[in-house]
């Protein structure tokens, strides 16, 4: 599985994890701020979308 590399875009803290949000979707959850997303059909895709979101270099 890919590693969550990026901080939360709202609080800038690196304290996030992958959570299963329903029977078919996963998302990244910031333990500090409570932000959730992006949603994806696999843990791997959720992490890749979190790490690759716009504004991240």
Long-range contacts (C-beta under 8 A, 24 or more apart in sequence): 1-43, 1-44, 1-47, 2-44, 2-47, 2-48, 2-51, 3-47, 4-28, 4-47, 4-50, 4-51, 5-51, 6-50, 6-51, 6-53, 6-56, 8-32, 8-33, 8-35, 9-35, 9-53, 9-55, 10-35, 11-35, 16-50, 18-43, 18-46, 18-47
